[in-house]
Amino acid sequence: MILKIAVLLIIAYLLGSIPSGIWIGKTFFKVDVRQHGSGNIGTTNTFRVLGPVAGSVVLFMDIAKGSLSAALPLLFGINFGSIHLTELIFGLCAIIGHTFSIFDGFKGGKAVATSAGMLLTYNPVLFIMATLVLIFVLYLSSMVSLASLCTFIFVSIVALTIHDYLLATIAIILTIFVFYRHRKNIRRILNGTENLVHFGIKYKHQQH
């Protein structure tokens, strides 16, 4: 059983490590997204560099990495005493893989989409609520970074409100980590120089 758990945790890490943006860019566009835009391998930079189709595929893949990894214990009958705890541990392995990918020199993305995938498996209803919050903030601000940060705060607050202290603990830790990964974005938000996506009220206002 210990060997089985170790192998599955490694699989979860390797799933999370898949650098979707790099692989999609190099395979179909002959472009390394790390050399363009913000240099990030995640969804936003892929949208900016390669377009909406590639960006959507990377988003789906990054969410799927977290969701499938969190589901591994259910698929293979692993339980650390609480299936919810087990899902979160496996999901965290995928998030670690995503942000410190063995396929990208132990660098990676900012953990947003893969965290969303973990939440999708753990609590689908909260995932839908969080998605709506992200879309709403994105519509108001036209900033993916701000929308992502607000969504992590939202999940942390909701988890505390519904007394899911296990999720709340993980969500708060991830919120701190995501804020750290977005520290440059936060400075640009405060300075009014953050990049806008071609969507939402702020972008339309800027165009006029």
C-alpha positions as CSV (number, residue, x, y, z in Angstrom):
1,M,0.0,0.0,0.0
2,I,2.8,2.4,0.8
3,L,4.5,1.8,-2.5
4,K,1.1,2.3,-4.3
5,I,0.6,5.6,-2.5
6,A,4.1,6.8,-3.3
7,V,3.7,5.9,-7.0
8,L,0.3,7.7,-7.2
9,L,1.7,10.8,-5.5
10,I,4.6,10.8,-8.0
11,I,2.0,10.4,-10.8
12,A,0.0,13.4,-9.4
13,Y,3.2,15.5,-9.4
14,L,4.1,14.5,-12.9
15,L,0.6,15.2,-14.1
16,G,0.8,18.7,-12.6
17,S,4.3,19.1,-14.1
18,I,3.0,18.9,-17.7
19,P,3.9,22.3,-19.1
20,S,0.8,22.7,-21.2
21,G,1.6,26.1,-22.6
22,I,5.1,25.1,-23.6
23,W,4.0,21.9,-25.2
24,I,1.1,23.4,-27.1
25,G,3.2,26.3,-28.3
26,K,6.1,24.3,-29.5
27,T,4.0,21.5,-31.0
28,F,1.4,23.4,-32.9
29,F,2.9,26.9,-33.3
30,K,6.6,26.4,-33.1
31,V,6.7,29.1,-30.5
32,D,8.1,29.0,-26.9
33,V,5.7,31.1,-24.8
34,R,8.4,31.6,-22.3
35,Q,10.1,33.9,-24.9
36,H,7.1,36.1,-25.4
37,G,4.7,38.3,-23.5
38,S,5.1,37.9,-19.7
39,G,7.2,34.8,-20.2
40,N,4.7,32.8,-18.1
41,I,3.6,29.3,-19.3
42,G,0.0,29.7,-18.1
43,T,-3.4,30.4,-19.7
44,T,-3.2,34.2,-19.8
45,N,0.1,34.5,-21.5
46,T,-0.8,31.7,-23.9
47,F,-4.0,33.6,-24.8
48,R,-1.9,36.7,-25.4
49,V,0.9,35.0,-27.4
50,L,-0.9,32.2,-29.3
51,G,-4.6,33.2,-29.3
52,P,-7.9,32.1,-27.8
53,V,-7.9,28.5,-29.1
54,A,-4.5,27.7,-27.7
55,G,-5.2,29.6,-24.5
56,S,-8.5,27.7,-24.0
57,V,-6.8,24.3,-24.5
58,V,-4.1,25.2,-22.0
59,L,-6.7,26.3,-19.5
60,F,-8.6,23.0,-19.9
61,M,-5.4,21.0,-19.6
62,D,-4.2,22.9,-16.5
63,I,-7.6,22.5,-14.8
64,A,-7.7,18.8,-15.8
65,K,-4.3,18.2,-14.2
66,G,-5.5,19.3,-10.8
67,S,-8.9,17.6,-11.1
68,L,-7.5,14.3,-12.2
69,S,-4.7,14.3,-9.6
70,A,-7.2,15.0,-6.8
71,A,-9.4,12.2,-8.2
72,L,-6.6,9.6,-8.2
73,P,-7.3,8.4,-4.6
74,L,-11.0,7.8,-5.6
75,L,-9.9,5.9,-8.7
76,F,-7.4,3.7,-6.9
77,G,-8.9,3.3,-3.4
78,I,-6.5,5.4,-1.4
79,N,-7.7,7.0,1.8
80,F,-5.6,8.7,4.5
81,G,-8.5,8.5,7.0
82,S,-10.5,11.3,5.3
83,I,-11.2,11.2,1.6
84,H,-11.3,15.0,1.5
85,L,-7.9,15.2,3.1
86,T,-6.6,12.6,0.6
87,E,-8.0,14.6,-2.4
88,L,-6.4,17.8,-1.2
89,I,-3.0,16.1,-0.7
90,F,-3.0,14.6,-4.2
91,G,-4.2,17.9,-5.6
92,L,-1.4,19.8,-3.8
93,C,1.1,17.4,-5.5
94,A,-0.3,18.5,-8.9
95,I,-0.1,22.2,-7.8
96,I,3.6,21.7,-6.7
97,G,4.2,20.0,-10.1
98,H,2.6,22.9,-12.0
99,T,4.6,25.6,-10.2
100,F,7.9,23.6,-9.9
101,S,7.7,21.4,-13.1
102,I,10.4,18.8,-13.6
103,F,9.9,19.4,-17.3
104,D,10.6,23.2,-17.0
105,G,13.7,23.3,-14.9
106,F,11.5,23.3,-11.7
107,K,9.8,26.5,-12.8
108,G,6.2,26.8,-13.9
109,G,2.9,28.6,-13.7
110,K,1.2,30.6,-10.9
111,A,-1.0,27.7,-9.6
112,V,-4.4,29.3,-10.4
113,A,-5.9,26.8,-13.0
114,T,-4.5,23.7,-11.4
115,S,-5.8,24.8,-8.0
116,A,-9.2,25.3,-9.6
117,G,-9.0,21.8,-10.9
118,M,-8.4,20.4,-7.4
119,L,-11.4,22.4,-6.2
120,L,-13.5,21.0,-9.0
121,T,-13.0,17.5,-7.7
122,Y,-13.1,18.4,-4.0
123,N,-16.3,20.7,-4.1
124,P,-17.9,21.1,-7.6
125,V,-20.5,23.6,-6.3
126,L,-17.8,25.9,-4.8
127,F,-15.8,25.5,-8.0
128,I,-18.8,26.9,-10.0
129,M,-19.3,29.7,-7.5
130,A,-15.6,30.6,-7.7
131,T,-15.7,30.6,-11.5
132,L,-18.6,33.0,-11.4
133,V,-16.7,35.3,-9.1
134,L,-13.7,35.2,-11.3
135,I,-15.7,36.0,-14.4
136,F,-17.5,38.9,-12.6
137,V,-14.3,40.5,-11.3
138,L,-12.7,40.0,-14.7
139,Y,-15.6,41.7,-16.4
140,L,-15.3,44.7,-14.0
141,S,-11.5,45.0,-14.1
142,S,-10.4,43.3,-17.4
143,M,-7.5,42.0,-15.3
144,V,-6.9,38.2,-15.0
145,S,-4.5,38.7,-12.1
146,L,-6.9,40.7,-10.0
147,A,-9.8,38.3,-10.8
148,S,-7.6,35.4,-9.7
149,L,-6.5,37.0,-6.5
150,C,-10.1,37.9,-5.5
151,T,-11.3,34.4,-6.3
152,F,-8.7,32.8,-4.0
153,I,-9.8,35.1,-1.2
154,F,-13.4,34.3,-1.9
155,V,-12.8,30.5,-1.7
156,S,-10.9,31.0,1.6
157,I,-13.8,33.0,3.1
158,V,-16.4,30.6,1.9
159,A,-14.5,27.6,3.3
160,L,-14.3,29.3,6.7
161,T,-18.0,30.3,6.5
162,I,-19.1,26.7,5.9
163,H,-16.7,25.5,8.6
164,D,-14.6,23.4,6.2
165,Y,-11.5,24.2,8.0
166,L,-9.4,21.6,6.1
167,L,-10.2,23.4,2.8
168,A,-9.9,26.8,4.5
169,T,-6.3,26.0,5.7
170,I,-5.3,24.8,2.2
171,A,-7.0,27.7,0.5
172,I,-5.4,30.3,2.8
173,I,-1.9,28.8,2.2
174,L,-2.6,28.8,-1.5
175,T,-3.9,32.3,-1.4
176,I,-0.6,33.5,0.2
177,F,1.4,31.6,-2.3
178,V,-0.6,32.9,-5.3
179,F,-0.3,36.5,-4.0
180,Y,3.5,35.9,-3.8
181,R,3.6,34.5,-7.4
182,H,1.6,37.6,-8.5
183,R,3.7,40.1,-6.7
184,K,4.8,41.8,-9.9
185,N,1.2,41.9,-11.1
186,I,0.1,43.4,-7.8
187,R,2.7,46.2,-8.1
188,R,1.3,46.9,-11.7
189,I,-2.3,46.9,-10.4
190,L,-1.4,49.5,-7.7
191,N,0.5,51.5,-10.3
192,G,-2.3,51.3,-12.8
193,T,-0.1,49.6,-15.4
194,E,-1.4,46.1,-15.3
195,N,-2.1,44.4,-18.6
196,L,-5.7,44.3,-19.6
197,V,-7.5,41.5,-21.5
198,H,-9.7,42.4,-24.4
199,F,-12.8,41.9,-22.3
200,G,-14.8,43.8,-19.7
201,I,-15.7,47.3,-18.6
202,K,-12.2,48.6,-17.9
203,Y,-10.9,47.5,-21.3
204,K,-13.9,49.1,-23.1
205,H,-13.5,52.3,-21.1
206,Q,-9.8,52.4,-22.0
207,Q,-10.6,52.0,-25.7
208,H,-12.9,55.0,-25.6
